[in-house]
Amino acid sequence: MKQKIPMTIHGAEKLIKELKKLKEVKRSNIISAIAEARSHGDLKENAEYHAAREEQSFCEGRIQEIETKLSNAYIIDITKILNVGKVIFGVTITIYNINTKQQYTYKIVGDDEANLKQNLISINSPIIRGLLGKKLMDIVEINTPNGIIYYKILKIDHI
């Protein structure tokens, strides 16, 4: 049995939207491009045909990848989970780096959704693995390549 992949509702919706676009728009555009390239004759020397076939291969691979992820997804709606003041998947946390005296806010998401520029951090990142299960106002020691960093958990939101 395959392990379920945690995913936020937003992450699942994003994948569903991409899948729909690939199947309904991109796939038909590629089929049209292949048909157009075939009409130009000799396929061995036809760069347009080979490029369209390569794009088709990439598109079908991505469709299969998304369908697999969605079929193995465990979609979590954090707004429906009681906030007991613990760091869990889907929460938005505000932490304070005691070493640098800087504050950060992150939403804990699945690997596919992670984007540090948007403050979306993977549940599998070392910092989050160290914070999981900890409570509000806990001071947590995280071992990093640059040494030990201490974080204080200031806020845990279910949004």
MARBA-3410 file (N, C-alpha, C, O; in Angstrom, 1 decimal):
159
0.8,-1.2,0.0,0.0,0.0,0.0,0.9,1.3,0.0,1.8,1.4,0.8 ~ 0.6,2.2,-0.9,1.3,3.4,-1.0,1.0,4.3,0.2,-0.1,4.4,0.7 ~ 2.1,5.0,0.6,1.9,6.0,1.7,1.1,7.2,1.1,1.4,7.7,0.0 ~ 0.2,7.7,1.9,-0.6,8.9,1.5,0.3,10.1,1.7,1.2,10.2,2.6 ~ 0.1,11.1,0.7,0.9,12.3,0.7,0.1,13.4,1.3,-1.0,13.7,0.7
0.5,14.1,2.4,-0.3,15.2,2.9,-0.3,16.4,1.9,0.7,16.7,1.3 ~ -1.5,17.0,1.8,-1.6,18.1,0.8,-2.7,19.0,1.4,-3.7,18.5,1.9 ~ -2.5,20.3,1.2,-3.5,21.3,1.6,-4.6,21.3,0.5,-4.4,20.8,-0.6 ~ -5.8,21.8,0.9,-6.8,22.0,-0.1,-6.4,22.8,-1.3,-6.6,22.5,-2.4 ~ -5.6,23.9,-1.0,-5.1,24.8,-2.0,-4.2,24.1,-2.9,-4.2,24.2,-4.2
-3.3,23.2,-2.4,-2.4,22.4,-3.2,-3.1,21.5,-4.1,-2.7,21.3,-5.3 ~ -4.1,20.8,-3.6,-4.9,19.9,-4.4,-5.6,20.6,-5.5,-5.6,20.2,-6.7 ~ -6.2,21.8,-5.2,-6.9,22.5,-6.2,-6.0,23.0,-7.3,-6.4,23.0,-8.5 ~ -4.8,23.4,-6.9,-3.8,23.8,-7.9,-3.4,22.7,-8.9,-3.3,22.9,-10.1 ~ -3.2,21.5,-8.3,-2.9,20.3,-9.2,-4.1,19.9,-10.1,-3.9,19.6,-11.2
-5.3,20.0,-9.5,-6.5,19.7,-10.3,-6.6,20.7,-11.5,-7.0,20.3,-12.6 ~ -6.4,22.0,-11.2,-6.5,23.0,-12.3,-5.4,22.7,-13.4,-5.7,22.8,-14.5 ~ -4.2,22.4,-12.9,-3.1,22.1,-13.9,-3.5,20.9,-14.7,-3.3,20.9,-15.9 ~ -4.0,19.8,-14.1,-4.4,18.6,-14.8,-5.5,18.9,-15.8,-5.4,18.4,-16.9 ~ -6.5,19.7,-15.4,-7.5,20.0,-16.4,-7.0,20.8,-17.6,-7.4,20.5,-18.7
-6.1,21.7,-17.4,-5.5,22.5,-18.5,-4.7,21.6,-19.4,-4.7,21.7,-20.6 ~ -3.9,20.7,-18.8,-3.1,19.8,-19.6,-4.0,18.8,-20.4,-3.7,18.6,-21.6 ~ -5.0,18.3,-19.9,-5.9,17.4,-20.6,-6.8,18.1,-21.6,-7.0,17.5,-22.7 ~ -7.3,19.2,-21.3,-8.3,19.9,-22.1,-7.7,20.9,-23.1,-8.3,21.1,-24.2 ~ -6.6,21.5,-22.8,-6.0,22.5,-23.7,-4.7,22.0,-24.3,-4.6,21.9,-25.5
-3.8,21.7,-23.5,-2.4,21.4,-24.0,-2.4,20.2,-24.8,-1.8,20.1,-25.9 ~ -3.1,19.1,-24.4,-3.1,17.9,-25.1,-3.7,18.1,-26.6,-3.1,17.6,-27.5 ~ -4.8,18.8,-26.7,-5.4,19.0,-28.0,-4.5,19.9,-28.9,-4.4,19.7,-30.1 ~ -3.8,20.9,-28.3,-2.9,21.7,-29.0,-1.7,20.9,-29.6,-1.3,21.1,-30.7 ~ -1.2,20.0,-28.8,-0.1,19.1,-29.2,-0.5,18.2,-30.3,0.2,18.0,-31.3
-1.7,17.6,-30.2,-2.3,16.8,-31.3,-2.4,17.5,-32.6,-2.0,17.0,-33.6 ~ -2.8,18.8,-32.5,-2.9,19.6,-33.7,-1.5,19.9,-34.3,-1.4,19.9,-35.5 ~ -0.6,20.2,-33.4,0.8,20.4,-33.9,1.4,19.2,-34.5,2.1,19.4,-35.5 ~ 1.1,18.0,-34.0,1.6,16.8,-34.6,1.0,16.6,-36.0,1.7,16.3,-36.9 ~ -0.3,16.8,-36.1,-1.0,16.7,-37.3,-0.5,17.7,-38.4,-0.3,17.3,-39.5
-0.2,18.9,-37.9,0.3,19.9,-38.8,1.7,19.5,-39.3,2.0,19.6,-40.5 ~ 2.5,19.1,-38.4,3.9,18.7,-38.8,3.9,17.5,-39.7,4.7,17.4,-40.6 ~ 3.0,16.5,-39.5,2.9,15.3,-40.4,2.5,15.7,-41.8,3.0,15.1,-42.8 ~ 1.7,16.8,-41.9,1.3,17.2,-43.3,2.5,17.8,-44.1,2.3,18.0,-45.3 ~ 3.6,18.0,-43.4,4.8,18.6,-44.1,5.6,17.5,-44.8,6.6,17.8,-45.4
5.2,16.2,-44.6,5.9,15.2,-45.3,6.9,14.4,-44.4,6.5,14.0,-43.3 ~ 8.1,14.1,-44.9,9.1,13.2,-44.3,9.3,13.5,-42.8,9.7,14.6,-42.4 ~ 8.9,12.5,-42.0,9.0,12.7,-40.5,10.4,12.6,-40.0,10.7,13.1,-38.9 ~ 11.3,11.9,-40.7,12.7,11.7,-40.2,13.4,13.0,-40.0,14.2,13.2,-39.1 ~ 13.2,13.9,-40.9,13.9,15.2,-41.0,13.0,16.3,-40.5,13.4,17.5,-40.7
11.9,16.0,-39.9,10.9,17.0,-39.5,11.1,17.4,-38.1,10.6,16.8,-37.1 ~ 11.8,18.5,-37.8,12.1,19.0,-36.5,10.8,19.4,-35.7,10.7,19.2,-34.5 ~ 9.8,20.0,-36.4,8.5,20.4,-35.8,7.8,19.1,-35.3,7.3,19.1,-34.2 ~ 7.8,18.0,-36.0,7.2,16.8,-35.6,7.9,16.2,-34.4,7.2,15.9,-33.4 ~ 9.2,16.2,-34.4,9.9,15.6,-33.2,9.8,16.5,-32.0,9.7,16.0,-30.9
9.7,17.8,-32.2,9.5,18.7,-31.0,8.1,18.5,-30.5,7.9,18.5,-29.2 ~ 7.1,18.4,-31.3,5.7,18.2,-30.9,5.6,16.8,-30.1,4.9,16.7,-29.1 ~ 6.3,15.8,-30.7,6.2,14.5,-30.0,6.9,14.5,-28.6,6.5,13.9,-27.7 ~ 8.0,15.3,-28.5,8.7,15.4,-27.3,7.8,16.2,-26.3,7.7,15.8,-25.1 ~ 7.2,17.2,-26.7,6.2,18.0,-25.9,5.1,17.1,-25.4,4.6,17.2,-24.3
4.6,16.2,-26.3,3.5,15.3,-26.0,4.0,14.3,-24.9,3.2,14.0,-24.0 ~ 5.2,13.8,-25.0,5.7,12.9,-24.0,5.8,13.6,-22.7,5.5,13.0,-21.7 ~ 6.3,14.8,-22.7,6.4,15.6,-21.4,5.0,15.8,-20.8,4.8,15.6,-19.6 ~ 4.1,16.2,-21.6,2.7,16.5,-21.2,2.1,15.2,-20.6,1.5,15.3,-19.5 ~ 2.2,14.1,-21.3,1.6,12.8,-20.8,2.2,12.4,-19.5,1.6,11.8,-18.6
3.5,12.6,-19.4,4.3,12.3,-18.2,3.8,13.1,-17.0,3.6,12.6,-15.9 ~ 3.6,14.4,-17.2,3.1,15.3,-16.2,1.7,14.9,-15.8,1.3,15.0,-14.6 ~ 0.8,14.6,-16.7,-0.5,14.1,-16.4,-0.5,12.9,-15.5,-1.2,12.9,-14.5 ~ 0.3,12.0,-15.9,0.4,10.8,-15.1,1.0,11.1,-13.6,0.5,10.5,-12.7 ~ 1.9,11.9,-13.6,2.5,12.3,-12.3,1.5,13.0,-11.4,1.3,12.7,-10.2
0.7,13.9,-11.9,-0.3,14.6,-11.2,-1.4,13.7,-10.7,-1.9,13.7,-9.6 ~ -1.9,12.8,-11.6,-2.9,11.8,-11.3,-2.5,10.9,-10.2,-3.2,10.6,-9.3 ~ -1.2,10.5,-10.2,-0.6,9.6,-9.1,-0.6,10.4,-7.8,-1.0,9.9,-6.8 ~ -0.2,11.6,-7.8,-0.1,12.5,-6.6,-1.5,12.6,-6.0,-1.7,12.5,-4.8 ~ -2.5,13.0,-6.9,-3.8,13.2,-6.4,-4.5,11.9,-5.9,-5.2,11.9,-4.9
-4.2,10.8,-6.5,-4.7,9.5,-6.0,-4.1,9.1,-4.7,-4.7,8.3,-3.9 ~ -2.9,9.6,-4.4,-2.3,9.2,-3.1,-2.3,10.4,-2.1,-1.7,10.3,-1.0 ~ -3.1,11.4,-2.4,-3.2,12.6,-1.6,-4.0,12.4,-0.4,-5.1,11.7,-0.4 ~ -3.6,12.9,0.7,-4.4,13.0,2.0,-4.6,14.5,2.2,-3.8,15.2,2.7 ~ -5.8,14.9,1.7,-6.1,16.4,1.7,-6.5,16.8,3.1,-7.5,16.3,3.7
-5.8,17.8,3.6,-6.1,18.3,5.0,-6.6,19.7,5.0,-5.9,20.6,4.4 ~ -7.8,19.9,5.5,-8.3,21.2,5.7,-8.1,21.7,7.1,-8.8,21.3,8.0 ~ -7.0,22.4,7.3,-6.6,22.8,8.7,-7.7,23.6,9.4,-7.7,23.7,10.6 ~ -8.5,24.3,8.7,-9.6,25.1,9.3,-10.6,24.2,10.0,-11.3,24.7,10.9 ~ -10.6,23.0,9.7,-11.6,22.0,10.3,-11.0,21.2,11.5,-11.6,20.4,12.1
-9.7,21.5,11.8,-9.0,20.8,12.9,-8.9,21.8,14.1,-8.5,22.9,13.9 ~ -9.3,21.3,15.2,-9.2,22.1,16.4,-7.8,22.5,16.7,-6.9,21.7,16.7 ~ -7.6,23.8,17.0,-6.3,24.3,17.3,-6.0,24.1,18.8,-6.6,24.7,19.7 ~ -5.1,23.1,19.1,-4.7,22.8,20.4,-3.3,23.3,20.7,-2.7,23.0,21.7 ~ -2.9,24.3,19.9,-1.6,24.9,20.2,-0.4,24.1,19.8,0.7,24.3,20.5
-0.5,23.1,18.9,0.6,22.3,18.5,0.9,22.5,17.0,0.1,22.8,16.2 ~ 2.2,22.4,16.7,2.6,22.5,15.3,2.3,21.2,14.6,2.9,20.2,14.9 ~ 1.4,21.3,13.6,1.1,20.2,12.7,1.0,20.6,11.3,1.1,21.8,11.0 ~ 0.8,19.7,10.4,0.7,19.9,8.9,-0.4,20.9,8.7,-1.5,20.8,9.3 ~ -0.2,21.9,7.9,-1.2,22.8,7.4,-1.3,24.1,8.2,-2.0,25.1,7.8
-0.7,24.2,9.4,-0.8,25.4,10.2,0.1,26.5,9.7,1.0,26.2,8.9 ~ -0.2,27.7,10.1,0.6,28.8,9.8,1.3,29.2,11.1,0.6,29.5,12.1 ~ 2.6,29.1,11.1,3.3,29.4,12.3,4.2,30.7,12.2,4.7,31.0,11.2 ~ 4.3,31.3,13.4,5.2,32.5,13.5,6.2,32.1,14.5,5.9,31.7,15.6 ~ 7.5,32.1,14.1,8.6,31.7,14.9,9.6,32.9,15.0,9.7,33.7,14.1
10.3,32.8,16.1,11.3,33.9,16.4,12.6,33.2,16.5,12.9,32.3,17.3 ~ 13.6,33.6,15.6,14.9,33.1,15.7,15.7,33.9,16.8,16.0,35.0,16.6 ~ 16.0,33.2,17.8,16.6,33.8,19.0,18.0,34.2,18.7,18.5,35.2,19.2 ~ 18.7,33.5,17.8,20.1,33.8,17.4,20.2,35.1,16.7,21.0,36.0,17.0 ~ 19.3,35.3,15.7,19.4,36.5,14.8,18.3,37.6,15.2,18.4,38.7,14.7
17.5,37.2,16.2,16.4,38.1,16.6,15.5,38.5,15.5,15.0,39.7,15.4 ~ 15.2,37.6,14.6,14.3,37.8,13.4,13.0,36.9,13.6,13.1,35.8,14.1 ~ 11.9,37.4,13.1,10.7,36.7,13.2,10.3,36.2,11.8,10.5,37.0,10.8 ~ 9.7,35.0,11.7,9.3,34.5,10.4,7.9,33.9,10.5,7.5,33.4,11.6 ~ 7.1,33.9,9.4,5.8,33.3,9.4,5.8,32.4,8.2,6.1,32.8,7.1
5.4,31.1,8.4,5.4,30.1,7.4,4.1,29.3,7.5,3.6,29.1,8.6 ~ 3.6,28.9,6.3,2.5,27.9,6.3,3.2,26.5,6.0,4.0,26.4,5.1 ~ 2.9,25.5,6.8,3.4,24.2,6.6,2.6,23.4,5.5,1.4,23.2,5.7 ~ 3.3,23.1,4.4,2.6,22.4,3.3,3.3,21.2,2.8,4.4,20.8,3.4 ~ 2.8,20.5,1.8,3.4,19.4,1.2,4.6,19.8,0.4,4.8,21.0,0.0
5.4,18.8,0.0,6.6,19.1,-0.8,6.3,19.8,-2.1,7.0,20.7,-2.5 ~ 5.2,19.4,-2.8,4.9,20.1,-4.1,4.4,21.5,-4.0,4.6,22.3,-4.9 ~ 3.9,21.9,-2.8,3.4,23.2,-2.6,4.5,24.2,-2.1,4.3,25.4,-2.2 ~ 5.6,23.6,-1.6,6.6,24.5,-0.9,7.1,25.5,-1.8,7.4,25.3,-3.0 ~ 7.2,26.8,-1.3,7.8,27.9,-2.1,8.2,28.9,-1.0,7.3,29.7,-0.5
9.4,29.0,-0.7,9.9,29.8,0.4,9.6,31.3,0.1,9.4,32.1,1.1 ~ 9.6,31.7,-1.2,9.3,33.1,-1.5,7.9,33.5,-1.1,7.6,34.7,-0.8 ~ 7.0,32.5,-1.1,5.6,32.7,-0.7,5.4,32.3,0.8,4.2,32.2,1.2 ~ 6.4,32.0,1.5,6.4,31.6,2.9,5.6,30.3,3.1,5.0,30.0,4.1 ~ 5.7,29.4,2.1,5.2,28.1,2.1,6.4,27.1,2.3,7.2,27.0,1.4
6.4,26.4,3.4,7.6,25.6,3.8,7.2,24.1,3.9,6.1,23.8,4.5 ~ 8.0,23.2,3.3,7.7,21.8,3.3,7.7,21.2,4.7,8.5,21.5,5.5 ~ 6.7,20.3,4.9,6.7,19.5,6.1,8.0,18.7,6.3,8.3,18.3,7.4 ~ 8.7,18.4,5.2,9.9,17.6,5.3,11.1,18.4,5.4,12.2,17.9,5.4 ~ 11.0,19.7,5.5,12.2,20.6,5.7,12.8,20.3,7.1,12.0,20.1,8.0
14.1,20.4,7.3,14.7,20.2,8.6,14.1,21.0,9.7,13.9,20.6,10.8 ~ 13.8,22.3,9.4,13.3,23.2,10.5,11.9,22.7,10.9,11.6,22.7,12.1 ~ 11.0,22.4,10.0,9.7,22.0,10.3,9.7,20.6,11.0,8.9,20.4,12.0 ~ 10.5,19.7,10.6,10.6,18.4,11.2,11.0,18.6,12.7,10.5,17.9,13.6 ~ 11.8,19.6,13.0,12.2,19.9,14.4,11.1,20.6,15.2,11.1,20.5,16.4
10.2,21.3,14.5,9.1,22.0,15.1,7.8,21.2,15.3,7.0,21.5,16.2 ~ 7.6,20.1,14.5,6.4,19.3,14.5,6.1,18.8,15.9,7.0,18.3,16.6 ~ 4.9,19.0,16.4,4.5,18.5,17.7,4.8,19.4,18.8,4.3,19.2,19.9 ~ 5.6,20.4,18.6,5.9,21.4,19.6,4.7,22.3,19.9,3.8,22.4,19.0 ~ 4.8,23.0,21.0,3.6,23.8,21.4,4.0,25.3,21.4,5.1,25.7,21.3
2.9,26.1,21.5,3.0,27.6,21.6,4.0,27.9,22.7,3.9,27.4,23.8 ~ 4.9,28.8,22.4,5.9,29.4,23.3,7.1,28.4,23.6,7.9,28.8,24.4 ~ 7.0,27.2,23.0,8.2,26.3,23.2,9.4,27.0,22.5,9.3,27.7,21.5 ~ 10.6,26.7,23.1,11.8,27.1,22.5,12.4,25.8,22.0,12.6,24.8,22.7 ~ 12.7,25.8,20.7,13.1,24.6,20.0,14.5,24.7,19.4,14.9,25.8,18.8
15.3,23.7,19.6,16.7,23.7,19.2,16.8,22.9,17.8,16.4,21.8,17.8 ~ 17.2,23.6,16.8,17.3,23.0,15.4,18.8,23.0,15.0,19.5,24.0,15.0 ~ 19.2,21.8,14.7,20.6,21.6,14.3,20.7,21.8,12.8,20.1,21.1,12.0 ~ 21.5,22.8,12.4,21.7,23.1,11.0,23.1,23.0,10.6,24.0,22.9,11.5 ~ 23.4,23.0,9.3,24.8,23.0,8.9,25.6,24.2,9.4,26.9,24.1,9.6
25.0,25.3,9.7,25.7,26.4,10.3,25.7,26.5,11.8,26.0,27.5,12.4 ~ 25.3,25.4,12.4,25.2,25.3,13.9,23.8,25.2,14.4,22.9,25.1,13.6 ~ 23.7,25.3,15.7,22.4,25.1,16.4,21.7,26.5,16.4,22.3,27.5,16.7 ~ 20.4,26.5,16.0,19.6,27.7,16.0,18.4,27.4,16.9,17.8,26.3,16.9 ~ 18.1,28.4,17.7,17.0,28.3,18.6,15.8,29.2,18.1,16.0,30.3,17.8
14.7,28.5,18.1,13.4,29.2,17.7,12.4,29.2,18.8,12.3,28.2,19.5 ~ 11.7,30.2,18.9,10.6,30.3,19.9,9.3,30.3,19.0,9.2,31.1,18.1 ~ 8.3,29.5,19.3,7.1,29.5,18.6,6.1,30.5,19.2,5.7,30.4,20.3 ~ 5.9,31.6,18.4,5.1,32.7,18.9,3.6,32.5,18.6,2.8,33.0,19.3 ~ 3.3,31.9,17.5,1.9,31.8,17.0,1.6,30.6,16.2,2.5,30.2,15.4
0.5,29.9,16.4,0.1,28.8,15.6,-1.3,29.0,15.1,-2.3,29.0,16.0 ~ -1.5,29.3,13.8,-2.9,29.6,13.3,-3.4,28.5,12.4,-2.6,27.9,11.7 ~ -4.7,28.2,12.5,-5.3,27.2,11.6,-6.1,28.0,10.6,-7.3,28.2,10.7 ~ -5.4,28.6,9.6,-6.0,29.4,8.6,-5.7,28.8,7.2,-6.2,29.4,6.2
END
